[in-house]
Amino acid sequence: MKVTFLGTNGWFDTATGNTVSVLVQAEEYDIIFDAGNGIAKADLYISQEKPVFLFLSHFHIDHIAGLHTLVKFRLKNGLKIYTMPGGAAHINTFVGEPFTVPLKQLPYPAHAIELGEGVHKLPFTVECRPLVHPAPCFGYRVEIDGKVIAYCTDTGVCDNAIALARDADLLITECALKPGESSPGWPHLNPQDAIGIAKKAHAKRLALMHFGAEVYKTVEERKAVEEEFETISPGLIAATDELTTEV
């Protein structure tokens, strides 16, 4: 399967990229994690013939701002938007008047669906667990086509992130902070934190994204992280917008 990083910035768009969104192209389904402004680029990669599943981690604006672009798509088999309990009301408010075209008026079927913590059998298996963040936030573990993709952003170091990433083929997590930095009042990860989670979980490969827009001001700063830590995290990816990797 292919994983494409549509948006890799945390907080706001800059010349380094759009806010967060990740596309996973499986055999029968297209799966998207988060709907920052990067989601507007999804139609450059998908056929729009497959059912699309969108998983929202939480409702900070950098993770949902791109929802207003849903009206541009023509998803022939519809869209299901998954969120934590209580989230459907937020979606229907944000994707509605007077902010944008309401969900029910999109030119294809689209539904907001709430998932509780635990394992769920959709057409594929997905596990949801809360992460450590100032706002309620879910991390996800998706098992599909014989592969496991874990998505954990925004978060500080926590046991649930390790559990979701257990033996994952690819762990996608945030890197809002520079090496050695910490933010205990507003939990986020630095590269060492993310690598620690991946190692404890025995994840096969780690991809860093959600780089703090005010912290990582150039793509070169991201690549420096990749170069510095690749020896202790083989195959480490410091993601940039529109980077595609095979899983």
C-alpha positions as CSV (number, residue, x, y, z in Angstrom):
1,M,0.0,0.0,0.0
2,K,1.0,3.6,-0.4
3,V,1.1,6.3,2.3
4,T,1.2,9.9,1.1
5,F,1.8,12.8,3.4
6,L,-0.6,15.5,2.2
7,G,0.1,18.0,4.9
8,T,2.9,17.8,7.5
9,N,2.7,21.1,9.4
10,G,1.4,21.6,12.9
11,W,-0.6,24.7,13.8
12,F,-0.5,26.7,10.5
13,D,0.6,26.5,6.9
14,T,4.0,27.9,5.9
15,A,6.3,27.5,2.9
16,T,7.3,24.1,4.4
17,G,3.8,22.7,3.9
18,N,0.1,22.5,4.8
19,T,-1.5,21.5,8.0
20,V,-1.8,17.8,8.8
21,S,-3.4,15.1,6.6
22,V,-2.2,11.6,5.7
23,L,-3.5,9.4,2.9
24,V,-3.3,5.6,3.0
25,Q,-4.2,3.9,-0.3
26,A,-5.2,0.3,0.4
27,E,-6.5,-2.2,-2.2
28,E,-10.2,-1.6,-1.7
29,Y,-10.3,1.6,0.4
30,D,-8.7,5.0,0.7
31,I,-8.1,6.0,4.3
32,I,-7.2,9.5,5.5
33,F,-6.0,10.6,8.9
34,D,-6.9,14.1,9.8
35,A,-8.2,17.0,7.7
36,G,-5.8,19.9,7.9
37,N,-5.4,21.9,4.7
38,G,-3.4,19.1,3.2
39,I,-6.5,17.1,2.6
40,A,-7.4,19.4,-0.4
41,K,-4.7,17.6,-2.3
42,A,-6.2,14.2,-1.9
43,D,-7.8,14.2,-5.3
44,L,-4.3,14.4,-6.9
45,Y,-3.7,10.8,-5.7
46,I,-7.0,9.0,-5.4
47,S,-9.3,7.8,-8.2
48,Q,-12.4,8.8,-6.1
49,E,-13.9,5.4,-7.1
50,K,-13.2,3.7,-3.7
51,P,-15.0,4.3,-0.4
52,V,-13.1,6.9,1.7
53,F,-12.7,6.7,5.4
54,L,-11.5,9.8,7.3
55,F,-10.3,9.5,10.9
56,L,-10.1,12.7,12.9
57,S,-7.7,12.7,15.9
58,H,-9.3,15.8,17.5
59,F,-10.8,19.2,16.8
60,H,-7.9,21.7,17.0
61,I,-8.2,23.7,13.8
62,D,-5.0,22.5,12.2
63,H,-6.6,19.0,12.1
64,I,-9.9,20.0,10.7
65,A,-9.4,23.2,8.7
66,G,-9.5,21.4,5.4
67,L,-13.0,20.0,5.9
68,H,-14.3,23.0,4.1
69,T,-12.8,21.7,0.9
70,L,-14.8,18.4,1.0
71,V,-17.3,20.0,-1.5
72,K,-14.6,19.9,-4.3
73,F,-14.5,16.1,-4.3
74,R,-16.7,13.7,-6.1
75,L,-16.4,10.5,-4.1
76,K,-18.4,8.0,-6.0
77,N,-18.7,5.6,-3.0
78,G,-19.1,8.2,-0.3
79,L,-17.2,9.4,2.7
80,K,-17.4,8.2,6.4
81,I,-15.8,10.5,8.9
82,Y,-14.9,8.9,12.2
83,T,-14.4,10.8,15.4
84,M,-14.5,10.3,19.2
85,P,-17.7,10.2,21.2
86,G,-19.4,13.6,21.0
87,G,-17.5,14.6,17.9
88,A,-20.3,14.2,15.3
89,A,-22.0,17.4,16.6
90,H,-18.7,19.3,16.2
91,I,-18.3,18.1,12.6
92,N,-21.9,19.0,11.7
93,T,-21.4,22.4,13.2
94,F,-18.0,23.1,11.5
95,V,-19.1,21.6,8.1
96,G,-22.3,23.6,8.0
97,E,-23.7,27.1,7.6
98,P,-22.5,29.7,7.9
99,F,-19.0,28.3,7.7
100,T,-19.2,26.1,4.6
101,V,-21.4,23.7,2.6
102,P,-23.1,21.4,5.1
103,L,-22.2,17.8,5.2
104,K,-25.6,16.7,4.1
105,Q,-25.4,18.9,1.0
106,L,-22.1,17.6,-0.3
107,P,-22.3,16.1,-3.8
108,Y,-21.8,12.5,-2.5
109,P,-23.0,10.6,0.7
110,A,-21.1,11.8,3.7
111,H,-21.7,10.7,7.3
112,A,-20.1,11.5,10.7
113,I,-19.7,8.4,12.9
114,E,-18.6,8.3,16.5
115,L,-16.2,5.5,17.7
116,G,-15.6,4.8,21.4
117,E,-12.2,3.7,22.8
118,G,-11.4,0.1,21.8
119,V,-11.3,-2.2,18.7
120,H,-13.9,-1.8,16.0
121,K,-14.6,-4.0,13.0
122,L,-15.3,-1.8,10.0
123,P,-14.5,-3.3,6.6
124,F,-11.0,-3.4,8.3
125,T,-10.0,-3.4,11.9
126,V,-9.3,-0.1,13.7
127,E,-8.4,0.5,17.3
128,C,-8.9,3.9,19.0
129,R,-7.2,5.0,22.2
130,P,-7.0,8.4,23.9
131,L,-3.6,10.2,23.8
132,V,-2.1,12.9,26.1
133,H,-3.0,16.3,24.8
134,P,-4.7,19.5,26.2
135,A,-7.8,18.6,24.2
136,P,-9.4,15.1,24.0
137,C,-7.5,13.3,21.2
138,F,-7.6,9.9,19.7
139,G,-4.7,7.8,18.2
140,Y,-5.6,5.1,15.7
141,R,-4.3,1.7,14.7
142,V,-5.5,0.4,11.4
143,E,-5.0,-3.2,10.2
144,I,-5.6,-3.7,6.5
145,D,-4.2,-5.7,3.6
146,G,-1.9,-7.6,6.1
147,K,-0.3,-4.3,7.3
148,V,-0.6,-2.2,10.4
149,I,-0.5,1.6,10.3
150,A,-0.5,3.5,13.6
151,Y,-1.3,7.2,13.7
152,C,-0.5,9.1,16.9
153,T,-0.7,12.9,16.9
154,D,-1.1,15.1,18.8
155,T,0.4,13.6,22.0
156,G,3.0,13.5,24.7
157,V,4.7,10.2,25.6
158,C,2.1,7.8,26.8
159,D,1.3,4.1,27.1
160,N,-1.5,4.3,24.7
161,A,0.7,5.5,21.9
162,I,3.0,2.5,22.5
163,A,0.1,0.1,22.5
164,L,-1.3,1.5,19.3
165,A,2.1,1.2,17.6
166,R,2.9,-2.3,18.8
167,D,4.6,-4.2,15.9
168,A,3.3,-1.7,13.4
169,D,4.7,-1.7,9.9
170,L,4.6,2.1,10.0
171,L,4.1,4.4,13.0
172,I,3.2,7.9,12.0
173,T,3.6,10.4,14.9
174,E,4.2,14.0,15.5
175,C,7.5,15.9,15.9
176,A,6.4,19.3,17.1
177,L,9.5,20.0,19.1
178,K,13.3,20.2,18.3
179,P,15.6,17.5,19.7
180,G,15.9,17.8,23.5
181,E,13.0,20.3,23.8
182,S,10.0,19.7,26.1
183,S,6.6,21.2,26.6
184,P,5.1,19.7,29.7
185,G,2.2,22.2,29.8
186,W,1.1,21.4,26.3
187,P,2.3,17.9,25.5
188,H,4.0,17.2,22.2
189,L,7.0,15.1,21.1
190,N,10.5,15.7,20.1
191,P,12.4,13.3,17.9
192,Q,13.9,11.3,20.8
193,D,10.4,10.9,22.3
194,A,9.0,9.6,19.1
195,I,11.8,7.2,18.6
196,G,11.4,6.0,22.1
197,I,7.8,5.2,21.5
198,A,8.6,3.4,18.3
199,K,11.4,1.3,19.9
200,K,9.2,0.3,22.9
201,A,6.5,-0.7,20.5
202,H,8.9,-2.6,18.2
203,A,7.4,-0.6,15.3
204,K,9.2,-1.5,12.0
205,R,9.5,2.1,10.7
206,L,8.8,5.6,12.1
207,A,7.6,8.6,10.1
208,L,7.7,12.0,11.8
209,M,5.2,14.8,10.8
210,H,3.2,17.6,12.4
211,F,6.4,19.6,12.6
212,G,5.7,22.8,14.7
213,A,5.3,25.5,12.1
214,E,6.9,28.0,14.5
215,V,9.7,25.6,15.4
216,Y,10.8,23.9,12.1
217,K,10.9,26.9,9.8
218,T,12.6,25.1,6.9
219,V,12.5,21.7,5.3
220,E,16.3,21.5,5.9
221,E,15.7,21.5,9.6
222,R,13.5,18.4,9.2
223,K,16.0,16.7,7.1
224,A,18.7,17.4,9.7
225,V,16.6,15.4,12.2
226,E,16.3,12.5,9.8
227,E,20.1,12.5,9.2
228,E,20.9,12.8,12.9
229,F,18.6,10.0,14.1
230,E,18.5,7.6,11.2
231,T,21.3,5.5,12.7
232,I,19.2,4.7,15.8
233,S,15.9,4.6,13.9
234,P,16.6,2.9,10.6
235,G,14.4,4.0,7.8
236,L,13.3,7.1,9.7
237,I,11.2,9.5,7.6
238,A,11.0,13.2,8.3
239,A,7.9,13.7,6.2
240,T,7.4,16.6,3.8
241,D,4.2,17.4,1.9
242,E,3.4,15.1,-1.0
243,L,6.1,12.5,0.0
244,T,4.9,9.0,-0.8
245,T,6.3,5.8,0.8
246,E,5.4,2.1,0.2
247,V,4.4,0.0,3.2
